[in-house]
Amino acid sequence: MDEGLPGFPRPPRPGHRPGRAQLRVPERAGQHHRDRPHRRLRPFRHRDPSRAGHQGHGEGERIGTALQPRWDSDGTGLELVAWGLRNPYGIAFHPDGRLFATEHGIDERNARHIIGDLEDFYEILEGAWYGWPDFASGIRLDDPYWGEGGRGREPLLAEHPDPNPPKPFVTFPPHAAPNGVDFCRHAEFGFEGDAFVTLFGDITPVTDRLPTPSGFKIVRIDMKNRQVVDFAVNKIVGPAAKLPHSGFDRPSHCAFAPDGALYVVDWGEIQIAAEKGGIRMAKGTGSLWRIRRTGEQIGQEPPAPRQVPSYAIKAVLGGLAAAGTGGLAIWKLLRRNNR
């Protein structure tokens, strides 16, 4: 990892309205809307006799998805705070009491997606609907803003609970994967009141087709100016396991401790399993980083990391290797036939 901000040493490398919304369903062959009963999306909770008596739920109720719920410490009193979020990951309260959440954007795969969806940081407002599944970053999927790419971008909901859902507080680059978040409450650390977010990094080529790695660092959100600023970065963008120097592999969560330091959980090395549409974990590579202030002066951001189009280079080399293998096979076949 780079030296980062002046005064921070480099750690050593370790071993709006809840309810029902009508859902549009693509017509099946030979079936028309007038021949099919209405179907509705249940985004929060609905009666389900199979769940009756289940701890943490009301009698016969099932919790929904794409939402921010809350409940009492004993698991009862479940209620909706906000909904319409695609993949809310980390949540944290600002010192002034406001609630914020990170959100992962749309993967560039499957039957319904756009190209270049941003990752988001939302202020969570009670009762608000944030647009999913018909909006991304507060913009309709069928809006020209997203270009011509993608698939299945037509609206699913016949009527939107809010035609103008809340916009993100700030956004991150596509597929950077903002995971954990915490707010600084320690004046001696610096940046008091600002948010710190771990960017887990992309999973190319499983979820996207990026030419250059995205994420793999810790960023700070300047809450007053609503700007995202690098805080702790590798010298080259990407996971340390694939770089010629030590640093972050997959930073996943961060939290300030009573000692005033920022602790970062790093998943460690992962291997992309494109054939399975997922990843494989490498045992014994995870780590816990501690970032603390040791000097009096505090800089604003570290030197920018170098961007290397490693994914594009890998794709080209893979294509050349495949072409070479194919050419060799053809040559052997021709030679055999000419004997």
N, C-alpha and C positions, 0 to 999 in steps of 0.2 A: 504494500500500500504506500502511497505517496506520503511525504512528511505531513501533508495536510496544512491546517491553519497554524500560523505562528502561535506558539504557546501551548500547542497540543503535540505530544510526542507520538512517534509511530509505535504501535504495539508490536511485540515480537510475534513471529509466525508460530503458532502452536502445532504440536505433532498433528297530499293534503287531505283526502277523505277516504277513510277505509271503507270497503264495501265490495260489491261485485261489479265487474266490468264485462260487458258483452264481448265475446271472442269471435272473430272471423275465422272460419275454418275453410281451407281450400276445398273446392268441390271435387268429389270423386267422380270418376267416369260414369256417366249415365245418371248422376244424381244432381238435382238442382236445389237451390236454397228453399224453395217452397215445399219440397218433398222431405225436408230434414227438420227435426225439431231443433229449437234454439239450444245452443251450447254456451255455457258461460265459464269464464275464468274465475277461479276462487283464489285471489292473491294472498289472503291472510289466513282465515281459519273457517272451517265449516263443520257441520255435524257429521260424525263418523262413528257409528255404533261399535265398530271394532276397537276403538280407542277408549271406550268408556272405562273410567276408573284408573286410567293410566296416570301415574304420578306426574305432576307438573302441568296437566291439562285439565280443563273443565270436563264435565261428563260428556263423552262422545265428541270432543272437539279435536281437530287436527291442526297443528301449526302450519302456516303457509311458508312461502319462500320469497326471496327478493325483497326483504324487509328488514327493519330494525325493531325487534321486540324489546320488552323489558318485563321483569318479574321480580317477585320478592325473593329474599335469600333462601327461603325454604322451598322454592320452586313453584309456588302458587302465585295467583294474581297476574297471570300472563296477559299482556295487552300490547297493542300496536303503538309504536312511536312514529314510524315513517315507512313507506313502501315504494316500490318501483325502482329499486336499486338492483343492478345486475349481479354484482359479486362484491358486496361490501366486505372488507377484510379486517382492517384495523380500526378501532374506535378509541377516542380519548376525549376527555373534557378539558377545555381551555381553562386557565385559572379564573376567568370571569364567569364560568359556568356554562358556556356554549359547548355543544356536542359536535364533534367532527368525525368523519369516517373516510378512509381510503376506499377506492373502488377500482377493480380491474375492468378494463374495456373488453370489447368483443373480440373473440378469436377469429382469425381469418380462415375459417373452415366450416364444414357442415352446410346445411341447406339454407341457413339464414345468417348473413353477416355483411359487414361493410369493410372497406379497406382503410386502414389508417385511423381506427378509432383511438381516441386519447384515453389515458388513464386519469382518474379524477380524485379530487379531494373536496368533499362536500361538507358544508355546514348542515347538520341534521335538524330540521324544523319539525316540530310535533304535528302530525297529521298530514304532512306533505307527501305527494306522489312525485317521484323523481323521473318518471318517463318510461322505464322498462316495462314491456319489451319493444316499444315503438320509437323510443328516443335514445340517443347516446350522447352523453355530455351535454344534455339539454337541447339537442338538435334532432329533428326527425330523421329516421333512417332513410326515408325517400327524398330527403332534401338534397339539392344539387351540391351542397357544401361537401358531401362525401364522394363526389365524383361519379364515375360510371361503373366502377367495379362492385364486387359483392354479388350476393344472391338473396332472393326472397325478401326484398326490402319493403314490400308493401305493408301497410299497418295491419296488425292483428286485432286490435281493439276497435270495435265499432264506434265507441265514444270514449274519449280520453277524460279521466277525472280532472285533469288540468291541462288545457291546450298549450300552456306555456310553463312547463315544469321548471323548478329551480335550476340555475346554471351552477357549474362547479365553482368553488372558491378559487381554486387554481387547478391546472392540469399538468400532467407529466407526459413525456414522449410515449408513443404507442409501444405497448408490450414491455414497458419498464417494470411493471408489476410492483406497485406500491403496496407493501404489506403492513408492517407494524408502524405505529405512530405514538409519540409522546411529546408533551409540552415541557419546556424547561421552566422550572420554578426556582432555580438557583442563580442568584445574581452573580456569585463568584465564578460560575461557569461561563457566563456571558449569554447574550441572546435570550434574556428572560422573556417569557411569553411567546416565543417562537416555537413552531412545531418541527420535530425531527422525524423523518420518514425513511424507512429502509426500502430500497428498490431491489427486489429479489433478482430481477433480470429476466430476459426473454427466454423462451423455450423453442427457438428456431431449430428445425423446420416443422415442429409439431403443430404450433398454433399460428404461425406467420411465415413470411418469406422475407425477412429483413436482410439487407446486405451487410449491415454493421451491428454489433451487439448493442443492446439498450439496457440501461440500469446498472446493477452490480455496484451500488454505492449507497452512501447516506447523504440525503439532501436536507436542507433547512428551508422551511417556509417562513419568509418574512411576513408576519401576519399584518403588519401595518401597511405595507406596500403591496401585499398579495403577489409576491414574487417567489419563485423557487430558485434556491442558490445551492451550489455544491458545498458540501461540508467535509466529507471524508471520501476519497476516491482512490482507485488504483491508478498507477502511472499510465496504463493502457486500458481502454474500456474492454471489459470482459471478465470472466471468472478467473481467479488466480491460478487454478489448476491448469489452465490453457495458456498461461502467460509466462514470460521469462523472469518474473519477479513474484514475491509473495504479496498477499493482500486479501481482499474479500473474495470469497467464492460466491455464496448465495446468502447475503444478509437478509434475514427474515423478520426480525423483531428488534425493537430497541426500547429501553426504559431508563429513566433517571432513578438512581438509588439515593438513599439518605446521605451517602458520602459525597453527593454532588456530581458524581461521574455518570457518564452515559454508557450503558452496557448494551452491547449488540450481540444478538444470537445469529450465528452464521451456520447454515445447514451443512456447509462443506461441499465437497465435490459431488456433482451429479452427472450422470451419463444420459444423453438424450436417446430414448428408445423410440425412434420414429416409427418402427414397424409395429409397436404396441400403442402408439399415440400417447406416450407418457415418458416417464423418466425412471432411472435406476439410481438408488443411493449408494454411495461408496462408504463403507463402514470406517469408522475411526477418523473421519476428516472434518467433522463439525468442530466449532470453536465458540468461545465466548470472548468478545473483545471488550476492553475497558478504555474509554476515551476520557481523559481528564485534563484539566488546565494546569500547566506547570509554570507558565510565564505570566508577566503582567500585561503585555500587549496582546490584543486579540485582533487577528485579521478578519476580513469579511468572507473570503473564500480561498481554497487552495488553487495551485496552478491547474489549468484545464488538462484533463487526461488526453492522451493521443487516441484518435479514432483510426482504426484499421479495419477495412472492409473484409474481415476474415471469413465471413459467411459466403460472400460473393467469390472470394478466392477459392474457398473449399469446394463450392459448387462447380467452378470452372475446372479445377483439378480433377474432381470426380467425373465430370463429363469427358475430359481427355483420357482418363484412365479407362472409362467404359468404352470409349471409341477405340482405344488401343487394344483392349481385350477383344472387342468385336472384330477389329481388323485382323488380329492374329488368328482368330478362329476361321475367318473367311480364307485367309492365306493358306492355312493348313488344309482346309477342305478342297481348295483349288489344286493344291499340290497333290493331294491324295487322288483326285479325279484324273490328273494328268499322267499318273504312273501307268 
